[in-house]
Amino acid sequence: MAVNIKKIDAASPDKEILEQAARLINKGEVVVCPTDTGYAFAANALDTRAIAKVFHLKGRSYSNPIHIAVSSIDEAGKYALVDATARFLAGRYLPGALTLVMPRKETVPSMLVAGLDTIGIRIPDNPAILRLAEMTGHPLTTTSANVSGRPGAYTVEEVEAQLGENIRDVPLILDQGPVRVRELSTIIDLTVSPPQLIRQGRISWLELRDVLKRFQNPQE
């Protein structure tokens, strides 16, 4: 079966193509969508059957949680306990390459987060996935469209090469061309005090730590 690949403009993706992708996601399918840090598997993060498809496509262990993408920090409040620190960081850095780990709400399936009480939330700096989240009305999985243990996918060709025959299980790929900045998002844990770095990515932890210190201790 031929892979259904739709070319989209990175800055202004075609509305009809995004609507097609949104319909598929709302039916429980997994599509491949660009983000600001690479190509990702975008599925309804509240649908356990869709989540299972993502784990299968990646060959990912269920002990490894998957983060979600939402369109705004207000939307994040439906799925996580968003405090003042999270709102401050969102106002300063998001949309962007920052993942905020926060206490999850029960609306988030346990399967998605390996049974943890936390959820990693992204607001990627990419119009396609942000508009898909708005159109579907759901948080979307935002895990890289690669096979677990292999490099991230920054072009559709890399996605196809890694997935092999499993590409047949992806009904639509949105192709905006190469994602040129090949850096991951920085992940910080906001469930502890002070916040802790989980993964260094595009946004400097040294900068974040300094910004957080000034936010939490404004008189210093």
VOPAGU-2260 file (C-alpha; in pm, 1 decimal, decimal comma):
REM VOPAGU-2260
SITE   aa  ch    i         X         Y         Z
SITE  MET   A    0       0,0       0,0       0,0
SITE  ALA   A    1     136,2     339,2     -97,3
SITE  VAL   A    2     210,6     575,6     187,8
SITE  ASN   A    3     -20,8     877,5     194,5
SITE  ILE   A    4     213,4    1174,5     222,5
SITE  LYS   A    5      78,5    1528,5     210,9
SITE  LYS   A    6     313,7    1821,2     161,4
SITE  ILE   A    7     244,1    2115,1     389,1
SITE  ASP   A    8     391,1    2459,7     429,2
SITE  ALA   A    9     585,6    2485,1     754,8
SITE  ALA   A   10     461,7    2835,1     836,4
SITE  SER   A   11     103,4    2802,6     710,2
SITE  PRO   A   12     -12,9    2441,2     670,7
SITE  ASP   A   13    -315,1    2379,1     447,8
SITE  LYS   A   14    -637,7    2375,6     649,9
SITE  GLU   A   15    -799,4    2095,7     447,5
SITE  ILE   A   16    -499,7    1867,8     498,0
SITE  LEU   A   17    -498,4    1938,6     870,7
SITE  GLU   A   18    -871,5    1867,0     885,6
SITE  GLN   A   19    -808,5    1531,2     718,4
SITE  ALA   A   20    -540,3    1455,3     979,6
SITE  ALA   A   21    -769,9    1565,9    1261,9
SITE  ARG   A   22   -1048,4    1334,3    1141,5
SITE  LEU   A   23    -809,1    1040,7    1137,5
SITE  ILE   A   24    -683,3    1118,4    1487,7
SITE  ASN   A   25   -1039,0    1145,3    1616,5
SITE  LYS   A   26   -1105,8     799,5    1470,2
SITE  GLY   A   27    -819,1     655,2    1675,2
SITE  GLU   A   28    -552,2     658,2    1405,4
SITE  VAL   A   29    -189,4     765,3    1434,4
SITE  VAL   A   30     -50,9    1023,3    1192,9
SITE  VAL   A   31     304,1    1148,3    1152,1
SITE  CYS   A   32     329,5    1520,5    1208,4
SITE  PRO   A   33     618,7    1768,7    1223,9
SITE  THR   A   34     707,8    1945,2    1546,5
SITE  ASP   A   35     984,3    2193,1    1625,9
SITE  THR   A   36    1213,5    1909,0    1737,0
SITE  GLY   A   37    1150,0    1648,3    1467,1
SITE  TYR   A   38     869,7    1433,2    1325,7
SITE  ALA   A   39     634,5    1280,2    1581,3
SITE  PHE   A   40     357,0    1024,4    1613,3
SITE  ALA   A   41      44,2    1230,5    1674,7
SITE  ALA   A   42    -249,3    1040,1    1823,8
SITE  ASN   A   43    -525,7    1113,1    2071,0
SITE  ALA   A   44    -344,1    1088,7    2403,0
SITE  LEU   A   45    -670,6    1005,6    2583,5
SITE  ASP   A   46    -751,5     704,5    2361,4
SITE  THR   A   47    -586,9     388,5    2496,2
SITE  ARG   A   48    -619,4     203,3    2165,0
SITE  ALA   A   49    -444,8     487,3    1982,7
SITE  ILE   A   50    -177,3     498,7    2252,9
SITE  ALA   A   51    -119,1     125,8    2208,1
SITE  LYS   A   52     -66,7     182,3    1834,9
SITE  VAL   A   53     201,0     442,8    1909,9
SITE  PHE   A   54     385,7     206,0    2143,9
SITE  HIS   A   55     364,7     -67,0    1876,8
SITE  LEU   A   56     493,1     156,9    1596,3
SITE  LYS   A   57     789,8     265,5    1805,2
SITE  GLY   A   58     859,4     -74,8    1956,4
SITE  ARG   A   59     855,6     116,3    2284,3
SITE  SER   A   60     832,6     -34,9    2631,0
SITE  TYR   A   61     518,1      49,1    2825,7
SITE  SER   A   62     748,2     137,2    3115,2
SITE  ASN   A   63     864,1     442,0    2917,4
SITE  PRO   A   64     608,6     726,9    2941,5
SITE  ILE   A   65     498,0     937,5    2646,4
SITE  HIS   A   66     462,4    1315,8    2663,2
SITE  ILE   A   67     175,8    1513,5    2517,9
SITE  ALA   A   68     136,6    1828,1    2309,8
SITE  VAL   A   69    -135,1    2084,7    2378,1
SITE  SER   A   70    -216,4    2417,1    2218,1
SITE  SER   A   71    -186,0    2637,7    2528,3
SITE  ILE   A   72    -100,0    2635,7    2897,4
SITE  ASP   A   73    -470,9    2681,1    2974,6
SITE  GLU   A   74    -539,5    2361,6    2778,8
SITE  ALA   A   75    -263,3    2189,7    2977,7
SITE  GLY   A   76    -467,1    2257,6    3290,1
SITE  LYS   A   77    -717,2    1993,2    3178,1
SITE  TYR   A   78    -453,3    1722,5    3208,8
SITE  ALA   A   79    -207,7    1846,4    3471,8
SITE  LEU   A   80    -196,2    2054,5    3788,1
SITE  VAL   A   81     -49,7    2375,0    3646,3
SITE  ASP   A   82     103,7    2600,9    3910,2
SITE  ALA   A   83     243,4    2954,2    3896,8
SITE  THR   A   84     591,9    2832,2    3806,1
SITE  ALA   A   85     459,0    2639,2    3505,4
SITE  ARG   A   86     261,0    2942,3    3389,0
SITE  PHE   A   87     565,1    3164,2    3426,2
SITE  LEU   A   88     783,7    2931,6    3219,5
SITE  ALA   A   89     511,0    2888,9    2958,7
SITE  GLY   A   90     481,2    3264,6    2923,1
SITE  ARG   A   91     853,4    3298,5    2874,2
SITE  TYR   A   92     946,2    2993,7    2664,6
SITE  LEU   A   93     637,1    2840,6    2506,3
SITE  PRO   A   94     561,1    2760,1    2234,4
SITE  GLY   A   95     911,7    2620,2    2225,7
SITE  ALA   A   96    1144,6    2330,0    2297,5
SITE  LEU   A   97    1058,4    2287,7    2665,5
SITE  THR   A   98     874,0    1997,1    2828,6
SITE  LEU   A   99     718,3    2061,4    3168,0
SITE  VAL   A  100     664,6    1758,4    3392,3
SITE  MET   A  101     372,6    1821,1    3626,7
SITE  PRO   A  102     131,6    1620,6    3843,8
SITE  ARG   A  103    -117,1    1454,3    3611,5
SITE  LYS   A  104    -491,8    1456,0    3638,9
SITE  GLU   A  105    -696,4    1137,4    3618,0
SITE  THR   A  106    -816,1    1232,0    3271,0
SITE  VAL   A  107    -476,3    1108,4    3145,3
SITE  PRO   A  108    -466,5     730,1    3088,2
SITE  SER   A  109    -222,6     548,5    3314,8
SITE  MET   A  110     -96,0     353,3    3011,5
SITE  LEU   A  111      38,0     671,6    2854,1
SITE  VAL   A  112     259,9     759,1    3150,1
SITE  ALA   A  113     376,5     414,1    3264,1
SITE  GLY   A  114     151,3     434,8    3568,7
SITE  LEU   A  115     322,8     747,3    3699,2
SITE  ASP   A  116     144,3    1033,7    3871,7
SITE  THR   A  117     314,4    1285,8    3643,1
SITE  ILE   A  118     274,8    1396,8    3281,7
SITE  GLY   A  119     518,4    1572,7    3050,1
SITE  ILE   A  120     350,8    1850,7    2852,7
SITE  ARG   A  121     478,0    2034,9    2545,6
SITE  ILE   A  122     354,3    2332,2    2346,9
SITE  PRO   A  123     571,0    2287,4    2035,1
SITE  ASP   A  124     668,4    2585,4    1822,1
SITE  ASN   A  125     511,3    2436,8    1511,3
SITE  PRO   A  126     180,4    2546,9    1355,2
SITE  ALA   A  127      83,4    2201,0    1226,9
SITE  ILE   A  128      75,2    2015,7    1556,8
SITE  LEU   A  129     -65,7    2314,0    1748,4
SITE  ARG   A  130    -356,3    2346,0    1505,1
SITE  LEU   A  131    -414,2    1970,6    1510,6
SITE  ALA   A  132    -445,8    1983,4    1888,6
SITE  GLU   A  133    -698,7    2265,2    1852,9
SITE  MET   A  134    -894,0    2092,5    1574,6
SITE  THR   A  135    -917,5    1755,4    1750,5
SITE  GLY   A  136    -988,8    1901,6    2092,7
SITE  HIS   A  137    -750,6    1642,3    2238,4
SITE  PRO   A  138    -396,1    1638,6    2370,0
SITE  LEU   A  139    -170,5    1464,8    2118,7
SITE  THR   A  140     112,1    1222,1    2170,0
SITE  THR   A  141     435,4    1393,2    2074,6
SITE  THR   A  142     689,0    1112,4    2082,2
SITE  SER   A  143     938,1    1104,0    1797,3
SITE  ALA   A  144     833,7     904,8    1488,4
SITE  ASN   A  145    1129,0     671,6    1514,3
SITE  VAL   A  146    1197,5     322,4    1642,6
SITE  SER   A  147    1293,6     321,5    2009,8
SITE  GLY   A  148    1668,3     323,2    2059,1
SITE  ARG   A  149    1736,2     471,1    1715,3
SITE  PRO   A  150    1799,9     836,8    1621,3
SITE  GLY   A  151    1514,2    1084,2    1602,0
SITE  ALA   A  152    1343,6    1138,9    1266,8
SITE  TYR   A  153    1395,5    1481,6    1109,3
SITE  THR   A  154    1270,0    1405,7     757,6
SITE  VAL   A  155     986,2    1194,4     621,4
SITE  GLU   A  156    1245,6     978,5     447,0
SITE  GLU   A  157    1399,7     896,5     785,1
SITE  VAL   A  158    1056,9     806,8     921,9
SITE  GLU   A  159     994,2     570,5     629,7
SITE  ALA   A  160    1336,6     408,3     658,3
SITE  GLN   A  161    1296,5     337,3    1028,8
SITE  LEU   A  162     938,2     213,4    1025,1
SITE  GLY   A  163     979,7     -19,5     729,9
SITE  GLU   A  164     665,6    -227,6     672,6
SITE  ASN   A  165     499,4     -72,3     978,8
SITE  ILE   A  166     457,8     245,7     776,1
SITE  ARG   A  167     143,2      76,6     640,3
SITE  ASP   A  168     -19,0     135,4     979,9
SITE  VAL   A  169      18,7     513,0     941,7
SITE  PRO   A  170    -266,3     644,4     724,6
SITE  LEU   A  171    -121,5     993,4     677,8
SITE  ILE   A  172     216,0    1166,9     696,1
SITE  LEU   A  173     238,9    1545,5     696,7
SITE  ASP   A  174     560,0    1646,6     522,0
SITE  GLN   A  175     692,3    1997,8     580,0
SITE  GLY   A  176    1043,6    1907,6     463,8
SITE  PRO   A  177    1351,5    1863,9     684,5
SITE  VAL   A  178    1336,1    1984,0    1044,4
SITE  ARG   A  179    1660,4    2177,8    1039,6
SITE  VAL   A  180    1733,1    2224,1    1409,9
SITE  ARG   A  181    1818,1    1878,4    1537,0
SITE  GLU   A  182    1788,8    1930,7    1910,5
SITE  LEU   A  183    1551,0    1776,0    2160,4
SITE  SER   A  184    1332,6    1964,8    2401,1
SITE  THR   A  185    1467,3    2034,8    2746,6
SITE  ILE   A  186    1267,5    1846,0    3011,1
SITE  ILE   A  187    1230,6    1981,1    3363,4
SITE  ASP   A  188    1048,9    1830,6    3660,1
SITE  LEU   A  189     818,0    2079,6    3830,8
SITE  THR   A  190     687,2    1825,8    4081,2
SITE  VAL   A  191     990,4    1879,1    4306,6
SITE  SER   A  192    1127,7    2190,1    4473,5
SITE  PRO   A  193    1344,4    2331,9    4339,5
SITE  PRO   A  194    1263,4    2211,2    3985,4
SITE  GLN   A  195    1510,8    1958,8    3847,3
SITE  LEU   A  196    1654,3    1889,8    3503,0
SITE  ILE   A  197    1552,5    1557,2    3348,2
SITE  ARG   A  198    1704,9    1610,6    3002,6
SITE  GLN   A  199    1917,4    1888,2    2860,5
SITE  GLY   A  200    1790,7    2002,1    2522,7
SITE  ARG   A  201    1771,3    2316,2    2312,6
SITE  ILE   A  202    1695,3    2549,2    2605,9
SITE  SER   A  203    1987,3    2581,7    2845,5
SITE  TRP   A  204    1934,2    2441,0    3194,3
SITE  LEU   A  205    2173,5    2703,0    3331,6
SITE  GLU   A  206    1949,4    2974,7    3190,0
SITE  LEU   A  207    1633,2    2805,8    3316,2
SITE  ARG   A  208    1777,5    2760,1    3662,6
SITE  ASP   A  209    1874,1    3127,6    3679,9
SITE  VAL   A  210    1534,3    3240,4    3553,9
SITE  LEU   A  211    1355,1    3014,7    3803,2
SITE  LYS   A  212    1568,5    3139,5    4090,9
SITE  ARG   A  213    1481,6    3501,7    4010,8
SITE  PHE   A  214    1112,8    3414,6    3973,7
SITE  GLN   A  215    1096,1    3228,9    4304,8
SITE  ASN   A  216    1315,2    3477,4    4493,7
SITE  PRO   A  217    1233,2    3816,8    4338,7
SITE  GLN   A  218    1392,3    4013,9    4626,5
SITE  GLU   A  219    1738,8    3863,6    4579,6
